[in-house]
Amino acid sequence: MNQKFLDVMKDEGPVTIVTINANPASVVNTWMSYVKVDEEKNCLYIPAAGMHSIENDFAKDNHVLLTMGSKKVEGTAGPGAGFHVKGTGQFFAEGPEFDEMKSRFPWMREVLQVKIYQIEQKI
């Protein structure tokens, strides 16, 4: 994770999560302020209230694409930086990460963990 990506994640805006190999693909959205970035483990933790379509797709393929951006962060051609994050996801409903997220987001039912294998700046 580079500093520009981390700066984007500090802003508020939508995050789109897509099951890239599902046919048809499932698409859900959340907010960047809900996403916990774990640099040490190179993953993201995202509270899930719904996301049933994503979870159902994981039975066949757990690869996901996330998109996020901020017009407040300088991009490749002026104001605005955006990223595509590719990874594999899994849902869980117990453990220390779950407990921490549940204390912040009492409405969630599970946590989506995305293990990142590629971060690409698009703009």
TORPA-4810 file (N, C-alpha, C, O; in nm, 3 decimals):
<nodes>
NODE_1_0.085_-0.118_0.000_0.000_0.000_0.000_0.090_0.124_0.000_0.180_0.138_0.083_M
NODE_2_0.063_0.212_-0.094_0.143_0.334_-0.096_0.068_0.448_-0.026_-0.050_0.436_0.006_N
NODE_3_0.138_0.558_-0.002_0.081_0.669_0.074_-0.038_0.732_0.003_-0.133_0.774_0.069_Q
NODE_4_-0.036_0.738_-0.129_-0.148_0.798_-0.201_-0.276_0.717_-0.180_-0.383_0.774_-0.158_K
NODE_5_-0.264_0.584_-0.185_-0.380_0.499_-0.157_-0.430_0.523_-0.014_-0.551_0.536_0.007_F
NODE_6_-0.339_0.528_0.082_-0.379_0.551_0.221_-0.445_0.687_0.237_-0.539_0.701_0.315_L
NODE_7_-0.396_0.789_0.166_-0.458_0.921_0.171_-0.600_0.918_0.115_-0.690_0.979_0.172_D
NODE_8_-0.621_0.847_0.006_-0.755_0.833_-0.050_-0.848_0.767_0.052_-0.962_0.809_0.069_V
NODE_9_-0.799_0.663_0.118_-0.883_0.589_0.213_-0.919_0.671_0.337_-1.011_0.635_0.410_M
NODE_10_-0.848_0.781_0.362_-0.880_0.868_0.475_-0.996_0.963_0.443_-1.055_1.022_0.534_K
NODE_11_-1.029_0.978_0.315_-1.137_1.066_0.274_-1.269_0.990_0.283_-1.270_0.869_0.307_D
NODE_12_-1.379_1.060_0.265_-1.510_0.995_0.264_-1.559_0.986_0.121_-1.553_1.083_0.045_E
NODE_13_-1.606_0.870_0.085_-1.662_0.848_-0.047_-1.704_0.703_-0.058_-1.681_0.624_0.034_G
NODE_14_-1.764_0.667_-0.168_-1.811_0.530_-0.184_-1.699_0.433_-0.220_-1.600_0.470_-0.283_P
NODE_15_-1.718_0.310_-0.179_-1.636_0.197_-0.220_-1.730_0.099_-0.289_-1.833_0.062_-0.232_V
NODE_16_-1.695_0.059_-0.408_-1.774_-0.040_-0.481_-1.701_-0.172_-0.476_-1.580_-0.178_-0.499_T
NODE_17_-1.776_-0.279_-0.447_-1.720_-0.414_-0.436_-1.790_-0.499_-0.541_-1.912_-0.506_-0.545_I
NODE_18_-1.710_-0.564_-0.627_-1.764_-0.642_-0.739_-1.705_-0.782_-0.735_-1.584_-0.798_-0.719_V
NODE_19_-1.790_-0.884_-0.750_-1.739_-1.020_-0.768_-1.706_-1.034_-0.916_-1.796_-1.053_-0.999_T
NODE_20_-1.579_-1.026_-0.948_-1.537_-1.008_-1.087_-1.557_-1.131_-1.175_-1.564_-1.117_-1.297_I
NODE_21_-1.565_-1.249_-1.117_-1.579_-1.369_-1.200_-1.720_-1.428_-1.196_-1.746_-1.530_-1.261_N
NODE_22_-1.810_-1.367_-1.122_-1.947_-1.417_-1.118_-2.019_-1.378_-1.247_-1.985_-1.279_-1.311_A
NODE_23_-2.118_-1.458_-1.284_-2.192_-1.432_-1.407_-2.341_-1.445_-1.378_-2.392_-1.557_-1.375_N
NODE_24_-2.411_-1.337_-1.355_-2.364_-1.199_-1.363_-2.289_-1.160_-1.235_-2.306_-1.222_-1.130_P
NODE_25_-2.207_-1.058_-1.247_-2.131_-1.007_-1.133_-2.227_-0.947_-1.030_-2.330_-0.890_-1.065_A
NODE_26_-2.192_-0.961_-0.904_-2.266_-0.893_-0.797_-2.190_-0.766_-0.762_-2.067_-0.763_-0.762_S
NODE_27_-2.266_-0.661_-0.731_-2.207_-0.531_-0.700_-2.275_-0.476_-0.575_-2.397_-0.470_-0.567_V
NODE_28_-2.192_-0.435_-0.477_-2.244_-0.369_-0.357_-2.156_-0.247_-0.329_-2.046_-0.235_-0.382_V
NODE_29_-2.207_-0.159_-0.245_-2.133_-0.038_-0.209_-2.128_-0.021_-0.058_-2.213_-0.070_0.015_N
NODE_30_-2.024_0.049_-0.015_-2.011_0.089_0.124_-1.939_0.223_0.125_-1.920_0.284_0.020_T
NODE_31_-1.900_0.269_0.242_-1.832_0.398_0.257_-1.688_0.375_0.301_-1.659_0.283_0.377_W
NODE_32_-1.598_0.461_0.252_-1.456_0.447_0.287_-1.435_0.460_0.438_-1.345_0.396_0.492_M
NODE_33_-1.515_0.540_0.507_-1.499_0.556_0.651_-1.535_0.427_0.728_-1.500_0.414_0.845_S
NODE_34_-1.603_0.335_0.663_-1.635_0.207_0.726_-1.522_0.106_0.712_-1.516_0.008_0.787_Y
NODE_35_-1.432_0.127_0.618_-1.329_0.029_0.585_-1.208_0.047_0.676_-1.153_0.156_0.690_V
NODE_36_-1.168_-0.063_0.739_-1.045_-0.063_0.820_-0.931_-0.113_0.732_-0.938_-0.223_0.677_K
NODE_37_-0.826_-0.033_0.721_-0.708_-0.068_0.643_-0.605_-0.130_0.737_-0.568_-0.069_0.837_V
NODE_38_-0.560_-0.250_0.705_-0.457_-0.319_0.784_-0.333_-0.333_0.696_-0.321_-0.426_0.617_D
NODE_39_-0.240_-0.237_0.711_-0.119_-0.237_0.628_-0.032_-0.359_0.656_0.025_-0.417_0.563_E
NODE_40_-0.023_-0.398_0.781_0.064_-0.510_0.819_0.020_-0.640_0.754_0.104_-0.717_0.706_E
NODE_41_-0.110_-0.665_0.752_-0.163_-0.790_0.692_-0.201_-0.772_0.546_-0.244_-0.867_0.481_K
NODE_42_-0.187_-0.649_0.493_-0.222_-0.618_0.355_-0.366_-0.659_0.323_-0.393_-0.730_0.226_N
NODE_43_-0.457_-0.612_0.408_-0.597_-0.645_0.385_-0.687_-0.531_0.432_-0.644_-0.437_0.499_C
NODE_44_-0.813_-0.543_0.394_-0.917_-0.449_0.433_-1.024_-0.526_0.509_-1.053_-0.641_0.477_L
NODE_45_-1.082_-0.462_0.610_-1.195_-0.517_0.684_-1.314_-0.427_0.662_-1.306_-0.306_0.682_Y
NODE_46_-1.426_-0.487_0.621_-1.544_-0.410_0.583_-1.666_-0.467_0.654_-1.694_-0.586_0.641_I
NODE_47_-1.740_-0.383_0.728_-1.860_-0.434_0.794_-1.968_-0.467_0.691_-1.989_-0.393_0.595_P
NODE_48_-2.034_-0.579_0.713_-2.139_-0.624_0.619_-2.270_-0.640_0.694_-2.283_-0.722_0.784_A
NODE_49_-2.368_-0.561_0.654_-2.504_-0.579_0.705_-2.578_-0.671_0.610_-2.647_-0.764_0.653_A
NODE_50_-2.564_-0.645_0.482_-2.621_-0.729_0.376_-2.509_-0.802_0.307_-2.447_-0.892_0.364_G
NODE_51_-2.482_-0.765_0.184_-2.377_-0.825_0.101_-2.400_-0.975_0.077_-2.306_-1.050_0.054_M
NODE_52_-2.526_-1.017_0.083_-2.557_-1.160_0.062_-2.518_-1.206_-0.078_-2.472_-1.318_-0.095_H
NODE_53_-2.536_-1.120_-0.178_-2.502_-1.160_-0.315_-2.353_-1.186_-0.328_-2.312_-1.283_-0.392_S
NODE_54_-2.270_-1.101_-0.267_-2.125_-1.121_-0.269_-2.090_-1.251_-0.198_-2.013_-1.332_-0.248_I
NODE_55_-2.147_-1.268_-0.081_-2.119_-1.389_-0.001_-2.159_-1.516_-0.077_-2.087_-1.615_-0.074_E
NODE_56_-2.273_-1.512_-0.145_-2.317_-1.629_-0.222_-2.222_-1.659_-0.338_-2.196_-1.775_-0.368_N
NODE_57_-2.170_-1.554_-0.401_-2.075_-1.574_-0.511_-1.945_-1.638_-0.464_-1.880_-1.710_-0.540_D
NODE_58_-1.907_-1.613_-0.339_-1.782_-1.667_-0.286_-1.781_-1.820_-0.281_-1.674_-1.880_-0.275_F
NODE_59_-1.898_-1.882_-0.284_-1.902_-2.029_-0.284_-1.833_-2.085_-0.409_-1.778_-2.195_-0.405_A
NODE_60_-1.835_-2.009_-0.519_-1.771_-2.053_-0.644_-1.637_-1.985_-0.669_-1.544_-2.046_-0.721_K
NODE_61_-1.627_-1.855_-0.632_-1.506_-1.779_-0.659_-1.504_-1.657_-0.568_-1.597_-1.577_-0.570_D
NODE_62_-1.400_-1.643_-0.489_-1.397_-1.533_-0.391_-1.309_-1.415_-0.434_-1.266_-1.336_-0.350_N
NODE_63_-1.283_-1.403_-0.564_-1.207_-1.288_-0.614_-1.298_-1.166_-0.624_-1.412_-1.175_-0.671_H
NODE_64_-1.246_-1.052_-0.578_-1.324_-0.929_-0.580_-1.240_-0.815_-0.635_-1.117_-0.816_-0.629_V
NODE_65_-1.311_-0.716_-0.687_-1.251_-0.590_-0.731_-1.321_-0.480_-0.653_-1.443_-0.475_-0.647_L
NODE_66_-1.242_-0.392_-0.592_-1.296_-0.277_-0.522_-1.248_-0.151_-0.593_-1.135_-0.145_-0.641_L
NODE_67_-1.334_-0.052_-0.600_-1.296_0.077_-0.656_-1.324_0.184_-0.551_-1.422_0.179_-0.477_T
NODE_68_-1.233_0.282_-0.546_-1.250_0.394_-0.456_-1.168_0.511_-0.507_-1.074_0.493_-0.585_M
NODE_69_-1.205_0.630_-0.465_-1.132_0.747_-0.510_-1.166_0.869_-0.428_-1.261_0.869_-0.350_G
NODE_70_-1.087_0.973_-0.446_-1.109_1.100_-0.377_-1.066_1.214_-0.468_-0.956_1.211_-0.525_S
NODE_71_-1.152_1.313_-0.482_-1.113_1.430_-0.562_-1.023_1.524_-0.482_-0.971_1.621_-0.538_K
NODE_72_-1.005_1.498_-0.352_-0.920_1.581_-0.267_-0.773_1.542_-0.274_-0.686_1.618_-0.231_K
NODE_73_-0.743_1.423_-0.327_-0.606_1.374_-0.335_-0.556_1.391_-0.478_-0.626_1.357_-0.573_V
NODE_74_-0.436_1.444_-0.492_-0.378_1.467_-0.624_-0.363_1.335_-0.698_-0.309_1.238_-0.645_E
NODE_75_-0.412_1.332_-0.822_-0.405_1.212_-0.904_-0.295_1.219_-1.008_-0.201_1.297_-0.993_G
NODE_76_-0.306_1.140_-1.111_-0.203_1.134_-1.214_-0.212_1.251_-1.311_-0.115_1.282_-1.380_T
NODE_77_-0.329_1.317_-1.318_-0.346_1.427_-1.413_-0.419_1.545_-1.349_-0.499_1.612_-1.415_A
NODE_78_-0.391_1.570_-1.222_-0.456_1.681_-1.154_-0.532_1.632_-1.033_-0.506_1.522_-0.982_G
NODE_79_-0.627_1.714_-0.984_-0.702_1.676_-0.865_-0.785_1.550_-0.889_-0.852_1.536_-0.992_P
NODE_80_-0.780_1.461_-0.795_-0.859_1.339_-0.801_-0.774_1.216_-0.826_-0.707_1.205_-0.928_G
NODE_81_-0.777_1.124_-0.730_-0.704_0.998_-0.741_-0.802_0.884_-0.721_-0.886_0.889_-0.631_A
NODE_82_-0.791_0.781_-0.803_-0.879_0.665_-0.793_-0.800_0.537_-0.805_-0.697_0.532_-0.872_G
NODE_83_-0.849_0.433_-0.739_-0.779_0.305_-0.733_-0.872_0.188_-0.762_-0.992_0.192_-0.733_F
NODE_84_-0.814_0.084_-0.819_-0.875_-0.048_-0.827_-0.795_-0.137_-0.734_-0.672_-0.139_-0.739_H
NODE_85_-0.863_-0.210_-0.649_-0.800_-0.304_-0.557_-0.853_-0.443_-0.591_-0.974_-0.466_-0.590_V
NODE_86_-0.762_-0.535_-0.620_-0.800_-0.674_-0.646_-0.756_-0.760_-0.529_-0.649_-0.741_-0.472_K
NODE_87_-0.843_-0.854_-0.493_-0.811_-0.940_-0.381_-0.905_-1.058_-0.372_-0.988_-1.081_-0.460_G
NODE_88_-0.890_-1.131_-0.265_-0.979_-1.242_-0.235_-1.051_-1.211_-0.104_-0.992_-1.153_-0.013_T
NODE_89_-1.176_-1.250_-0.097_-1.256_-1.215_0.020_-1.306_-1.334_0.096_-1.320_-1.444_0.042_G
NODE_90_-1.333_-1.310_0.223_-1.400_-1.408_0.307_-1.479_-1.334_0.413_-1.440_-1.226_0.456_Q
NODE_91_-1.590_-1.392_0.454_-1.673_-1.335_0.559_-1.648_-1.412_0.688_-1.626_-1.533_0.686_F
NODE_92_-1.651_-1.340_0.802_-1.640_-1.408_0.930_-1.725_-1.334_1.034_-1.755_-1.216_1.019_F
NODE_93_-1.763_-1.407_1.138_-1.853_-1.352_1.239_-1.804_-1.380_1.381_-1.885_-1.390_1.474_A
NODE_94_-1.674_-1.392_1.397_-1.619_-1.409_1.532_-1.472_-1.370_1.531_-1.409_-1.360_1.426_E
NODE_95_-1.418_-1.349_1.651_-1.277_-1.315_1.664_-1.257_-1.169_1.698_-1.351_-1.090_1.699_G
NODE_96_-1.132_-1.132_1.726_-1.103_-0.995_1.771_-1.136_-0.887_1.667_-1.186_-0.781_1.704_P
NODE_97_-1.110_-0.913_1.540_-1.144_-0.814_1.436_-1.294_-0.795_1.428_-1.343_-0.683_1.413_E
NODE_98_-1.367_-0.905_1.437_-1.513_-0.897_1.435_-1.563_-0.815_1.554_-1.646_-0.725_1.539_F
NODE_99_-1.511_-0.845_1.674_-1.555_-0.775_1.794_-1.528_-0.625_1.784_-1.613_-0.544_1.820_D
NODE_100_-1.409_-0.588_1.734_-1.376_-0.447_1.718_-1.470_-0.378_1.621_-1.521_-0.270_1.649_E
NODE_101_-1.494_-0.443_1.506_-1.583_-0.385_1.405_-1.727_-0.376_1.457_-1.796_-0.278_1.432_M
NODE_102_-1.770_-0.478_1.529_-1.907_-0.480_1.582_-1.929_-0.367_1.682_-2.039_-0.312_1.690_K
NODE_103_-1.824_-0.332_1.758_-1.838_-0.221_1.854_-1.854_-0.088_1.781_-1.920_0.003_1.832_S
NODE_104_-1.795_-0.075_1.663_-1.807_0.048_1.583_-1.934_0.050_1.500_-1.993_0.156_1.478_R
NODE_105_-1.977_-0.068_1.454_-2.092_-0.079_1.364_-2.188_-0.185_1.417_-2.187_-0.298_1.369_F
NODE_106_-2.270_-0.151_1.516_-2.357_-0.251_1.579_-2.459_-0.313_1.484_-2.517_-0.417_1.516_P
NODE_107_-2.481_-0.252_1.370_-2.578_-0.300_1.272_-2.523_-0.412_1.183_-2.600_-0.475_1.110_W
NODE_108_-2.394_-0.437_1.187_-2.334_-0.536_1.095_-2.364_-0.678_1.143_-2.389_-0.701_1.262_M
NODE_109_-2.362_-0.773_1.048_-2.382_-0.914_1.081_-2.252_-0.993_1.067_-2.233_-1.093_1.136_R
NODE_110_-2.163_-0.949_0.978_-2.036_-1.016_0.954_-1.934_-0.911_0.910_-1.968_-0.795_0.886_E
NODE_111_-1.809_-0.956_0.900_-1.703_-0.871_0.845_-1.654_-0.936_0.716_-1.632_-1.057_0.711_V
NODE_112_-1.638_-0.854_0.613_-1.575_-0.899_0.490_-1.427_-0.862_0.498_-1.392_-0.745_0.508_L
NODE_113_-1.342_-0.963_0.494_-1.198_-0.940_0.488_-1.154_-0.958_0.343_-1.183_-1.061_0.281_Q
NODE_114_-1.085_-0.858_0.290_-1.030_-0.865_0.155_-0.879_-0.869_0.166_-0.816_-0.772_0.209_V
NODE_115_-0.821_-0.981_0.126_-0.675_-0.994_0.120_-0.630_-0.941_-0.015_-0.667_-0.995_-0.120_K
NODE_116_-0.551_-0.835_-0.013_-0.514_-0.763_-0.135_-0.398_-0.831_-0.206_-0.298_-0.868_-0.144_I
NODE_117_-0.412_-0.848_-0.337_-0.298_-0.893_-0.416_-0.256_-0.791_-0.521_-0.150_-0.806_-0.583_Y
NODE_118_-0.339_-0.686_-0.544_-0.298_-0.581_-0.637_-0.373_-0.451_-0.606_-0.494_-0.452_-0.585_Q
NODE_119_-0.299_-0.342_-0.602_-0.356_-0.208_-0.594_-0.303_-0.130_-0.713_-0.182_-0.117_-0.731_I
NODE_120_-0.396_-0.079_-0.794_-0.357_-0.007_-0.915_-0.422_0.131_-0.915_-0.544_0.143_-0.906_E
NODE_121_-0.339_0.234_-0.927_-0.394_0.369_-0.937_-0.444_0.388_-1.082_-0.369_0.364_-1.177_Q
NODE_122_-0.569_0.430_-1.096_-0.629_0.447_-1.228_-0.626_0.593_-1.275_-0.612_0.619_-1.395_K
NODE_123_-0.640_0.687_-1.183_-0.632_0.829_-1.219_-0.548_0.902_-1.116_-0.528_1.023_-1.128_I
</nodes>
